[in-house]
Amino acid sequence: MNPIASRADSTSLMGMTKSLPNPDVIITHESDLDGLVAGVLLQRLARKLFGRKVPLEAYHYNIWKQREPREKSAWVTDLSFEARLDRANWVVVDHHATEATPKQAQLIHDVTKSAGRLCYELCQQEGLGSPALDRLVHLNDVADLFLEDDPDFELATDYANLVKHYQFWNLHSLIGGELEQLIEHPLLEVMEVKRRVENPLGYEWSKSNVAELSPTVGYVETIIGNNNLIVHQLLEQKATRYPVLVTLFKRTNNLVIASFRSRNGEALRVAEKFQGGGHANASGATLPKAVRNVAEAVYYMRQVFAAKKETSFNSLENLFAEIESGAKR
């Protein structure tokens, strides 16, 4: 049987679950609702197929790129397929654009669907669908694919913002890993009020606080509101001259996260400069540990953009030293 599996619709996925290997681990993206939905759904599928709870791990792009794919068998979702994952008994369920071609791994791939949707279609083959999951997967699609013309768009962004605001593992623990508990969860009221009250205030403030990182990339300062929606509005209304906008925030683990947005596919290329990834117009990156706060992140990113092409970044020690000295000035 040909191990390569690239599928464009749920019909052609029929029978796919019968060829899935028993995984040692399930790996997903830690940064958003799509990663949470996809990862938990694959855990359910593995339990149904193999009668055990497979460990779930979640990573940001930068940390994931540094993790060795050491397991004999693994399922990976919502993290781009790349050559190092092309291993026998590895399965990648993803929707990000990729130039890599699988020769050993099974790749279930469709750029028109969320990773959560692809995982749910596999679950449905094994009778694991439900009206609650139908609803949640739809909202996840709308939010992750940014389907702004969908009537559920604002509600879907509230669901997505749950993970952004409360973080992956906190929310996972709060619902006990039961995705159905997210439907009409009380915390959605908090997200709705924040969106309705904070976003207009945040937009007006951020519009006047955009700093240049490069001629094509602007850093948007944010103090209130949904960063993604504010940046989307800035791009849609052409309120700045930069085709790519980035927001920065510091996580509780002291890592600084950069979120890139664009309208014409430039965001992904910029994120890749920082070992990040994602979608063409919505990507992210975790900055090096030496970057300890937003001020240092701005300085670091400016240095990366200003660096000459011949500069080697195999070792960033010199640049980190500059960050240290720049922060002290």
C-alpha positions as CSV (number, residue, x, y, z in Angstrom):
1,M,0.0,0.0,0.0
2,N,1.3,3.4,-0.9
3,P,2.0,5.2,2.4
4,I,1.6,8.7,0.9
5,A,-1.8,10.1,1.7
6,S,-2.8,13.5,0.4
7,R,-6.6,14.1,0.6
8,A,-8.6,17.0,-0.5
9,D,-12.1,16.2,0.8
10,S,-13.8,14.0,3.4
11,T,-15.1,11.5,0.8
12,S,-11.6,10.6,-0.2
13,L,-10.6,10.1,3.5
14,M,-13.0,7.1,3.7
15,G,-11.1,4.1,5.1
16,M,-8.1,6.1,6.0
17,T,-8.3,5.3,9.7
18,K,-7.8,1.6,9.0
19,S,-4.2,2.4,7.8
20,L,-3.2,4.6,10.7
21,P,-0.3,3.3,12.8
22,N,-0.5,3.0,16.6
23,P,1.2,6.3,17.8
24,D,3.6,6.7,20.7
25,V,2.6,10.3,20.9
26,I,0.3,12.9,19.4
27,I,1.8,16.3,18.8
28,T,-0.1,19.5,18.1
29,H,0.3,23.3,17.9
30,E,0.1,25.1,21.2
31,S,-0.8,28.6,20.1
32,D,-4.5,28.4,19.0
33,L,-7.9,26.8,19.2
34,D,-7.2,24.8,16.0
35,G,-4.3,23.0,17.7
36,L,-6.4,22.3,20.8
37,V,-9.3,20.9,18.8
38,A,-7.1,18.9,16.4
39,G,-4.9,17.4,19.2
40,V,-7.8,16.4,21.5
41,L,-9.7,14.9,18.6
42,L,-6.7,12.8,17.5
43,Q,-6.4,11.5,21.1
44,R,-10.0,10.4,21.0
45,L,-9.5,8.7,17.6
46,A,-6.4,6.8,19.0
47,R,-8.3,5.7,22.0
48,K,-11.1,4.3,19.8
49,L,-8.7,2.6,17.4
50,F,-6.1,1.2,19.9
51,G,-7.9,1.2,23.3
52,R,-5.5,3.5,25.2
53,K,-4.9,7.2,25.9
54,V,-1.9,8.4,23.9
55,P,0.1,11.2,25.4
56,L,-0.6,14.7,23.9
57,E,2.2,17.2,23.5
58,A,1.8,20.8,22.3
59,Y,4.5,23.1,20.9
60,H,5.0,26.6,19.5
61,Y,6.8,26.5,16.1
62,N,10.2,27.5,17.3
63,I,10.4,24.9,20.1
64,W,8.9,22.2,17.8
65,K,11.5,22.8,15.1
66,Q,14.2,22.1,17.8
67,R,12.5,18.9,19.0
68,E,14.0,15.7,17.6
69,P,11.4,13.4,16.0
70,R,12.6,10.5,18.1
71,E,9.5,8.3,18.3
72,K,9.1,5.3,16.1
73,S,5.5,6.3,15.5
74,A,3.7,9.6,15.9
75,W,0.7,11.6,14.8
76,V,1.3,15.3,14.2
77,T,-1.3,18.0,13.5
78,D,-1.5,21.7,12.9
79,L,2.2,21.9,12.4
80,S,3.5,22.2,8.9
81,F,4.8,19.0,7.1
82,E,8.5,19.2,6.6
83,A,11.2,16.7,5.4
84,R,12.3,15.7,8.8
85,L,8.9,14.3,9.6
86,D,8.9,12.1,6.5
87,R,9.4,8.9,8.6
88,A,7.7,5.5,8.4
89,N,4.8,5.2,10.8
90,W,4.5,8.9,11.2
91,V,1.2,10.6,10.2
92,V,0.8,14.4,9.6
93,V,-2.7,15.9,9.5
94,D,-2.3,19.5,8.5
95,H,-3.5,22.4,6.4
96,H,-0.5,24.7,6.1
97,A,1.2,25.1,2.7
98,T,4.2,22.9,2.2
99,E,6.8,22.2,-0.4
100,A,7.9,18.9,1.1
101,T,6.6,15.7,-0.6
102,P,6.1,12.6,1.6
103,K,7.8,9.4,0.7
104,Q,7.4,7.4,3.9
105,A,5.0,9.3,6.1
106,Q,1.3,9.5,5.7
107,L,0.2,13.1,4.9
108,I,-3.4,14.1,5.2
109,H,-3.5,17.6,3.8
110,D,-5.9,20.2,2.7
111,V,-5.2,23.9,2.7
112,T,-9.0,24.8,2.5
113,K,-9.8,23.2,5.8
114,S,-8.6,23.7,9.4
115,A,-6.5,21.0,11.0
116,G,-9.4,20.5,13.4
117,R,-11.8,19.8,10.5
118,L,-9.4,17.2,9.0
119,C,-9.1,15.4,12.3
120,Y,-12.8,15.5,12.9
121,E,-13.5,13.9,9.5
122,L,-11.2,11.0,10.6
123,C,-13.1,10.8,13.9
124,Q,-16.5,10.8,12.1
125,Q,-15.4,7.6,10.2
126,E,-15.2,5.9,13.6
127,G,-18.6,7.2,14.8
128,L,-17.0,9.9,17.1
129,G,-19.1,12.8,15.7
130,S,-21.8,14.7,17.6
131,P,-23.9,17.8,17.2
132,A,-21.7,19.7,19.8
133,L,-18.5,18.8,17.9
134,D,-20.2,19.7,14.6
135,R,-20.8,23.2,16.0
136,L,-17.3,23.6,17.6
137,V,-15.5,22.4,14.5
138,H,-17.5,24.8,12.4
139,L,-16.6,27.7,14.7
140,N,-13.0,26.6,14.7
141,D,-13.0,26.6,10.8
142,V,-14.4,30.1,10.7
143,A,-11.9,31.5,13.2
144,D,-8.8,29.7,12.0
145,L,-9.4,30.3,8.3
146,F,-10.6,33.8,9.1
147,L,-13.9,33.5,7.2
148,E,-15.0,37.0,8.0
149,D,-18.1,36.8,5.8
150,D,-19.5,33.9,7.8
151,P,-22.4,35.0,10.1
152,D,-20.7,33.3,13.0
153,F,-17.4,35.2,12.5
154,E,-17.5,37.4,15.6
155,L,-18.6,34.5,17.8
156,A,-15.9,32.2,16.3
157,T,-13.3,34.8,17.2
158,D,-14.5,34.7,20.8
159,Y,-14.0,31.0,20.9
160,A,-10.5,31.3,19.4
161,N,-9.6,34.1,21.8
162,L,-10.2,31.7,24.7
163,V,-7.0,29.9,23.9
164,K,-5.1,33.1,23.2
165,H,-6.3,34.6,26.5
166,Y,-6.2,31.7,28.9
167,Q,-3.5,29.6,27.0
168,F,-3.6,26.1,25.7
169,W,-3.0,23.9,28.8
170,N,-4.9,26.1,31.2
171,L,-8.0,25.8,29.1
172,H,-7.4,22.1,28.4
173,S,-7.3,21.6,32.2
174,L,-10.3,23.7,32.8
175,I,-12.5,21.7,30.5
176,G,-10.9,18.4,31.5
177,G,-9.9,17.7,27.9
178,E,-13.7,17.6,27.0
179,L,-14.0,19.8,23.9
180,E,-17.8,19.8,24.2
181,Q,-17.6,21.9,27.4
182,L,-16.4,24.8,25.3
183,I,-19.8,25.2,23.7
184,E,-21.5,28.2,25.4
185,H,-18.8,28.2,28.1
186,P,-19.3,31.0,30.6
187,L,-15.9,32.4,29.7
188,L,-17.3,33.3,26.3
189,E,-19.2,36.1,28.0
190,V,-15.9,37.6,29.1
191,M,-14.6,37.3,25.5
192,E,-17.8,39.0,24.1
193,V,-17.6,41.9,26.5
194,K,-13.9,42.3,25.8
195,R,-14.5,42.3,22.1
196,R,-17.4,44.8,22.2
197,V,-15.9,47.2,24.7
198,E,-12.1,46.9,24.3
199,N,-11.6,46.5,20.5
200,P,-12.8,49.9,19.4
201,L,-10.7,51.6,22.1
202,G,-7.7,49.4,21.3
203,Y,-8.0,50.0,17.6
204,E,-7.9,53.8,17.9
205,W,-4.9,53.7,20.3
206,S,-3.0,51.1,18.2
207,K,-3.6,53.1,15.0
208,S,-1.5,55.9,16.4
209,N,1.2,53.6,17.8
210,V,2.8,51.7,14.9
211,A,6.6,51.7,14.8
212,E,8.8,50.7,11.8
213,L,10.8,47.5,12.0
214,S,11.7,47.5,8.3
215,P,10.3,49.4,5.3
216,T,7.6,46.6,4.9
217,V,7.0,45.5,8.5
218,G,5.4,47.6,11.2
219,Y,5.2,46.8,14.9
220,V,1.7,47.5,16.4
221,E,1.7,48.4,20.0
222,T,-1.4,47.0,21.7
223,I,-2.7,47.7,25.2
224,I,-6.3,46.5,25.1
225,G,-8.6,44.4,22.8
226,N,-8.2,41.4,20.5
227,N,-4.8,41.9,18.9
228,N,-5.7,39.8,15.8
229,L,-8.9,41.7,15.1
230,I,-7.3,45.1,15.7
231,V,-4.5,44.3,13.3
232,H,-6.9,42.8,10.8
233,Q,-8.9,46.1,10.8
234,L,-5.7,48.1,10.4
235,L,-4.7,46.1,7.3
236,E,-8.3,46.1,5.9
237,Q,-8.6,49.9,6.2
238,K,-5.0,50.5,5.1
239,A,-4.5,52.5,8.2
240,T,-0.7,52.1,8.0
241,R,1.8,51.9,5.1
242,Y,3.2,48.5,6.1
243,P,2.0,45.4,4.3
244,V,3.0,43.2,7.3
245,L,2.1,44.1,10.8
246,V,3.4,42.3,13.9
247,T,2.2,42.3,17.5
248,L,4.4,41.1,20.5
249,F,3.4,39.7,23.8
250,K,5.2,38.0,26.7
251,R,3.9,34.7,27.9
252,T,3.9,33.5,31.6
253,N,7.0,31.4,30.8
254,N,8.9,34.6,29.9
255,L,9.0,33.7,26.1
256,V,8.2,36.6,23.8
257,I,5.8,35.7,20.9
258,A,5.6,37.5,17.6
259,S,2.3,37.4,15.6
260,F,2.5,38.4,12.0
261,R,-0.4,39.4,9.8
262,S,-0.8,40.5,6.2
263,R,-3.4,40.5,3.3
264,N,-1.3,39.4,0.4
265,G,0.7,36.4,1.6
266,E,3.8,38.2,3.1
267,A,3.3,37.3,6.7
268,L,4.6,33.7,6.4
269,R,7.8,34.7,4.7
270,V,8.5,37.2,7.5
271,A,7.8,34.7,10.2
272,E,10.2,32.2,8.7
273,K,13.0,34.7,9.2
274,F,12.5,34.1,12.9
275,Q,12.1,30.3,12.6
276,G,8.3,30.6,12.8
277,G,5.5,29.4,10.6
278,G,1.8,29.3,10.0
279,H,-0.4,30.6,7.2
280,A,0.4,32.9,4.4
281,N,-1.4,35.9,6.0
282,A,-1.4,34.7,9.7
283,S,1.9,33.4,11.1
284,G,3.8,33.4,14.4
285,A,7.2,32.9,15.9
286,T,8.7,32.4,19.4
287,L,11.7,34.7,19.8
288,P,14.9,33.4,21.3
289,K,15.1,33.0,25.1
290,A,17.7,35.8,25.2
291,V,14.9,38.2,24.2
292,R,13.4,38.8,27.6
293,N,10.8,41.5,27.0
294,V,9.0,43.5,24.3
295,A,11.5,46.3,24.1
296,E,14.3,43.8,23.5
297,A,12.1,42.0,20.9
298,V,11.7,45.2,19.0
299,Y,15.5,45.8,19.1
300,Y,16.2,42.2,18.1
301,M,13.8,42.2,15.2
302,R,15.2,45.5,13.8
303,Q,18.7,44.0,13.9
304,V,17.5,40.9,12.0
305,F,15.8,43.0,9.3
306,A,18.8,45.3,9.0
307,A,21.4,42.5,8.9
308,K,23.2,42.0,5.6
309,K,22.5,38.8,3.7
310,E,26.0,37.5,4.1
311,T,25.7,37.7,7.9
312,S,25.7,34.2,9.4
313,F,23.0,33.3,11.9
314,N,24.2,29.8,12.7
315,S,25.2,31.4,16.0
316,L,23.2,34.4,17.3
317,E,25.6,35.0,20.2
318,N,26.8,38.3,18.7
319,L,23.3,39.5,18.1
320,F,22.3,38.5,21.6
321,A,25.2,40.5,22.9
322,E,23.9,43.5,21.0
323,I,20.5,43.0,22.5
324,E,22.1,43.2,26.0
325,S,24.0,46.3,25.2
326,G,21.1,47.9,23.4
327,A,18.8,47.3,26.3
328,K,21.2,49.0,28.7
329,R,21.4,52.2,26.6
